[in-house]
Amino acid sequence: MRIPSRGRGLDRRSRRARGVAAWWLCHPTYCPRFGFDRASRYGIAPSIEAPDEALMTRAIDPAHPLPSGIARYATPFGID
């Protein structure tokens, strides 16, 4: 699958940060174009109220399985 340039940039930044997965709230028909899938399929839930179909995730390194649990925003976002 060809990942558009935005997806490749995300991969590079995530690998440098030693990330194994990326997640974000996104329109359910847009993010799948970049390899994202519904997070709830992997046991991932948001820490805020959001539609199930809007929280999307994807593995950065296919050698590592997606972690499950609560997806939380980093402190600078000011979202608990």
Helices and strands as residue ranges (DSSP letters): H 5-16, E 21-25, G 31-34, E 37-38, G 39-42, E 44-46, G 52-54, E 55-59, E 69-71, G 75-77
